[in-house]
């Protein structure tokens, strides 16, 4: 280990000691087996599932909260959770849920039909605030919520919505929050989360750590490990050093360059196929990228297969489609704009495009473990060959989200890890009115019409064909340049038992334990 890494390791060890002492002050045990430590690359934006839309928040949220429905451990197949069962009316508009009885929120208040009604109505049209990015996505079709009795909830939709049940299992908007906690915290529990899940919140030291402890009153199987610490370690190499030195138990946000280093230290790299898309987005409202012909020409300058091979070294595949191959609606017939440097250079010269304003993020993402900065610089190299200068600004993830929403850019880099395995979850991004979701600000009547048809269509070949048409619409208008579908790279020490990283990019810790 070189001198820099040795110094870094000492600093990390000191930080860990401080965290352990803090946890002990909260009543935690000194036994290392009693604490799981997971390190990620950025601070959560918040811990209120209605007010966030990022993976860093989601990984913590799924350990504190639950929804009416959940996904299976190894897929997005639906399973009961806070709802024991449900039925759907013949016309597809009325959903009746029978709730699990005897469940308490972590503040001791009852989970019941009134709590479900409160959570949903909080995010329905007329009540939802601008900082609720998933509210319309999950509840936009809901017209009425009724608490028929303490354990029965009836939800009425305005139109058929095939993805609705899948949306209710997501980690954003769908999890149930204690109504009393929301009332006490002015409708915002970003820093005071209260759910029904296997772990409850202890403290959050911004940019450093989040501490959770076991919910001993949990209705289901109790968490195997008493305490959980989410460590925030922004630097990729620092996270690897922390793992290899035994200072943390699990990490994500790693790339191909550190796989050998991790495995040589005796740790395991987990690498399932990811349900994700890594893409370059054009701001369709910018003075430069508002023209489809300019977007196409910029895309033609970039040799995507070459870029993916160089940057991801076999841990990602080039993307022709937005949808991963195992998601319904995927079509092998969809092909993106082909690489053509000469055509790109001529078209951009004719359009008078010599510079573009690019913004990107500094940290790794599940869909882009190489960091947004590395991806932007690779694209910068290609565009320089066709006479275009990229003026790149790099921001930490929290700031970057704000910059994207503000819209002062020509090109940004983004991605998506599927929430629920339904094609609408990917393709609706380009129809959303929220610019933090629809970062390209795409507004196309034909696209919107197809989205509506896709939501209402029954699962099967006809519905799949609608999503293939949506993919083609995006290609024809060069709204995004899809880059890659990445493997979900994470790593863990051999002392961790029961490790798994869900296809949605979440880490469910209650079933994991440590041998020492």
N, C-alpha and C positions, 0 to 999 in steps of 0.2 A: 504494500500500500504506500502511495507517495505521501510526502509531508503534508500537502494540502488536505488529503483525505484523512490523515491521522488527526490533524487539528479539528477538522469537521466532525469526525467521530467523537472526539472529546466534548465538543460543544453539544452535540446531539445527546450524548450520554448525560451531561449535566442537565439538559432540558428535560430529559426523561425522568431523572431523579426528582426534579422539582415537581413534575406532574404526579409522580407516584406519591410524594409526600402530601401533595394537595388532595389526592384521592383518599389517602389515609385519614386526612383531616375530616373528610366527608364520611368516614365510617367504613372505608374499604379495607380489605385485608392486605398484609404485606406479602402474602404468598403470590408469586408470579402466575401461578395457575389460575388465580382468581380474576385476572385482567387480560383481556384481548386488546391488542393495540393495532389499529389499522391506520396506515398513512396514505393520504391523498394529496394531490398537487395544488389544491386551492381551497380557500374558505368557502363554506356554503353561503349563498346569498341570504338565506334565512331558513327557519324551521317551521313555518306555517305553510302547509301544503297548498293552500289557496293562493299564496303570494309569491311563489317561486316557480322556476321552470328549468333549473339546471341540475346536472347529475350529482354535483358535490352536495347539494342540499338533499337530493333524493336518497342518497346512500345512508344518510343519517335518519331521515324521515321514516323510512320503511321499518326501522327498528323501534320507533316510538309509537307510530300510528298503524291503524288497520282500516280497510274499507269493508263494504258489504260483501265483496267478492275478492278472491285472490287468485294468483296464477299458480300453477303446479310448479314444483321445485325445478323441473328440467325443461319447462316449455311455457307457453302462454295459454295452455288449456285452463279453463275456468273451474274453480273449486269454491265451495262455501267458505265464508269467513264469519263476519259479524251477522250476515244473513245465513240462516241454516238452509233455506230453500227459496225458490222464486218461480213464478209462473208468468207467462206472457199471453195476453189476449189474442184471439184469432186475427184481429185486425192489426196487430203489432204495435198498438198505441198505449196499452196499459200494462204496467209491470207491478206485480204484487210480491212483496218480500216478507217472509216470516223471519223475525229476528231471533238471534240467540238470547236466551234469558239469563239473568243473573250477572251480566257483564257490567263492570264498573270502569269509568275513566280513572286515570291515575291520580286525580284529585279527590277521588271517593264518590263523585256524583254518578248517577245512573246513566248507562247507555240504554236508550229506548227509542221508540218511534219519534217522539218529540225531538230528540237530539238529531236524528237523521233529517227530519224536516227542517230543523234550524240550519244544519250544515248545507243542505242543498239550496234552500231559499236564500241563504247568504250570498250565493254565487249565481243566482238567476238574474235574468234581465231586469233592470230597475233597481236591483240591490248591489250587483257586482260593481266593484270599483275598477279604475283603470289599471291598478297594479295586481289584478287577478288574471294572469295570462292564459290559464287553462279553463277559466269559467265557462266561456262560450263553447269551447271544444268539448267539454264533458256534459254541460247542462243546457246548451243552447236550444235543444229540442224540447226541453221540459216546460210544460205549461202549468202543471199543478202537482203538489205533493200533499198527501193526506196521511195523517196518523189515525188509522182506523181504530186501533187500540194500542196498548203499550208495546205490543210486539208485532204489529202489522203496519207496513208502510205501502201505500199505493202511489205510484208515479205515473203521470199521464204525459204523453208526448204529443206534439202537434202534428208530426209526420213520422213515418217509419224511419228507424235509424238502426240499421244492422249492427254497427259497432258499439251501440250503447252499453251493452253488458260488459264488453271488453274494456270500455272506458272506465267503468265503475271499479275495475281492479287496479287502475293505474296508481302511481305514487303521487301524482299531482292532482289537486282539486278533489279527488274521490275519497281520500282518507277522512275518517271521522274525528273531529276536534271537539273537546269538551266545550259545550255552550257557555258554561259558567266561566271557564278560562277566557273565552273570547269576550265576554261581557266585562270581565275585570281588566282586560288589556286593550280596550278600545278597538276590538275587532281585528287585532293583530297579535298573534302569538309567535312571531318570528324568533323572539328571544325568550319565550316562556312556553314551550310546547307542552301540550297535555293531550295524550291519546289513550288508546286502550291496549297498546302493544306490549311486547315482552320486556322492553326496557323503558325506563323513565329518565327524564332529563335531570342532570345535576348542575352542570355549569358549562359556560362557553367563554373561553379566553380567546378573543378575536385574533385571527391569524396564527394561532398556536394550537389550540386543542378544544375538543368537545368531549365532556365526560358524561357517560350514561351509567345507570346502575339497574340491576334486575328489578323488575316489577313483581314482587312476591305475591301480589294479589291478582296476577294475570289469570284469565279464565281458562287458558289452554295449558299446554305443556310448558313448564317454567324454563327459562333460559338456562343452558348448561353452565355458563360462565357468569360470575356475579357482576363484573364490571367491564365496560367497554370504553376505550379512549380512541377517538378519531384525532390523529395527529395531522397537522397541516405542515407539509414539507414541500415547498414550492419547487425546489431544484431536483431534477430527475436523479442526478448522480448522488445527491445527498440522501434521497429515499433509499437507493440501492445500498449505500454504505450503512444506513440505519438498519436495514433488513439483515444484511450480511453480518453485522456486528451483534445481532440479537436484540437491538434496541426497540424494534417494532416487530410485529408478528406477520403482518400482511401489508402489501403495497399494491397500488395500481398506477396507471399513467406511466408505464415503462415502454421503451421501444426496443427494436431489434438489436441495437448496439450494446445493450447490457445483459442480454439473455445468457451469454456464456459466463459472464462475471457472476451472475446470480446462481446458476446451476453448479459452477465450480466451487462455490461456497457451501454446497450441500442443500440449497433451497430448491423449491419446485416452481417452475413457471407454468401457469395455467393459461391455455390458449384456445378456447372454444371459438367457433365462428361467431362473429358478431352480427346482431340484427341492427345494422347501422348504415349510414351513408355519410361520407366526408366530402364536402363540396366547396366550390368557389361560387359565390353569389354576386350577381350584378345588381346594382341599384337601378331599377328600371325607371326611377324618377330623377336620376342625375342628368346633368346636361350632356355628359359624354355617353354613359351607358344606357340612356333612355332610348337609343336607337338599336333595333334588333340587329341590323347589319353590322354595327360596331361590336355588339356582344358576340356575334358569330365570328367575326374576324379575330377578336381577342382569344376566343376559344381555339381557333385554328392554329394559333401560335404555340400551343402547349401540347407537347408529346406526353399524354397522360400515362400510357403503359411504361415508357421510359422513366418518367418521374416516380411512379409508384414502385418500380423495381429498385431504383436508386435509394429512395427515401425510406422504404419500409422493408426491404430485403426479405421478401417472402412472407411477411406477416400481414399482408393486405393484398387484395386483388383489385385490378383496375375496374372501375364502375362504368358500364354503359347505361345502366338504369338506376333510378333512384331506389327502387325496391331491391332488397337482397333476394337471391334466387329462391329461397325457401318461403318467402312471403306470398300469399295468394295474390294474383294479378301480375306477377313477374312475367315478362315476355322476352324471350331471347331474340326476338325480331327488332327490338328497339336498339338503335345505334346512335351514339352521340356524334357531334360534329367531328369530322376526321382531321387529324393533324395535317396541316398544309402550310408550311412556313412562307412559301412564296406568295400564295394567295392571300394570306394574312397580311403580309407586309404591303402588298399592293392596295388592299382594301382600306387598311388603316391610314396609309399615306393619302389616299383619295379623300378619306373622311377628315383628314387633318388632325388625327389623334397622335399626340406625341408624349403626353404624360397622363397618368391615372393616379388618383388618390386611393391608397390601399390601407385598410386597417386590419389588424390581426391581434391574436392573443398570445401571451407568453408561455402559458402552461400547457401540458399535454392534455388530451381529451381521449375518452374511450374510443372514439371514431378516428382520432388522429394522435397516436402516441408520440409522434415526432415533434409536436408543438406547432402552433399556428405560425410562429415566427419562421421556423425551418421551411414550412410549406410555402409561405409568402415569398421567401427568398429564392426558393426553387422556381416559382412562377416568375419572379422578377428577372431571373436569368434568361428564361425563354422569351419574355416580352422585350428584353433589351436587344435581342437578335432581329426583331421586326421594327426597331426604331421607336419603341415606347419605353419611357422611363417610369418606373414605379416608385412613387413617394410613399414609403411604408411607415406607418405608426404602429407601435406595439404597446399593448396595455395588459395589465393584470386582468384576470377573468371578470371580476366584479365590475371594474371600470369599463371593460370591453362591452359587456352587456348593455351598459348605459349608452356607450358610443354608437353601437349598432342601432339601438332604438331611436337615437337622435337623428340618424340618417346622413351624417356628413361624411360620405365616402362614395367612391365609384365602385369599388370592389371590396368585399369582405370575405372572410373564411369562416365557415360554420359547419355544422354537422347535426346529425340526429341519431339517437339510439332509440329504436322503436319502443313505445310504451306497452304495446298490447298485441303485436303480431297481426294486426289488421292493416290492409293496404291504405285505408283511409287515414290512418295515423301518420303515414308518411306524406301522402299526396295532398292532404288538407293543409299542409304547411303553406302551400302556394295560393291558398284561397282565404287564409286567415286575415282578418282586419288588423290584428295586432302586429306592428312592425318588429316586435321582439321574437315573433314566431315566423312571420312572412318577411324575412329580412330583405328580400328583393322588392318588396312592395308591389308584387305582381297583381294586376287587376285585369282579368280577361274574361269576358262574358261567356265564351264557349267553355272555358275551364270551369267556371262557377256552375254552369249548367250540368256538366259531367259529374262534378263533385256531388251535387244534389241527387243525381240519379244513382250514383254509387252508394251513397248512404242508405237509400231506400231499397235497393235491390237485394234480393235474397242471396245468400252465399252460394257460389257455384260458377259455372263457366261464363254465363252472361254477365255476372258482376265482374269477374276477372277481366273480361274484354273491355269493360268501361275504364278500368284502371290502366290498361295498356294504352287506351286512347289518351288518357291524361298524361301518361309518360311521353307520348308522341307530341302532344301539344307543347310540353315543356321543351322538348328537343327543337321543334320547329321555331320556337320563339327565343331560344338560347338564353333562358332565364338563369339557369345554373350551368356550371360545368362540373358534373359529377366527377369526383376524383377516385375514390376507393371505398371498398367495404373492408373494414379492419377486423382482425381477430381481436378478441377481448383479452388483452395481455394483463395479467396480474401475477403476483408471486407470493409465496408463503413459506414459512419455516416448517421443518418436519415435525415440530412439537404441536402444530395445529391439526386437530382432528375434525373431520366433517366439513372441510372447506369446499365451498362452491361459490362461483360468481354467476349470478343469474343472467340470462340472455337479455334482459332489459337493462343491464349495466348496474344493477343494484347488488348490494352485499347484505345478506340476511344473516345476522351473527348469532341468533339465539340457539341455533343447533350446533354451534362450534364449541370446541373445548381445547384445552392445552394439557399435554402430558407432564410438563414441568415449566 
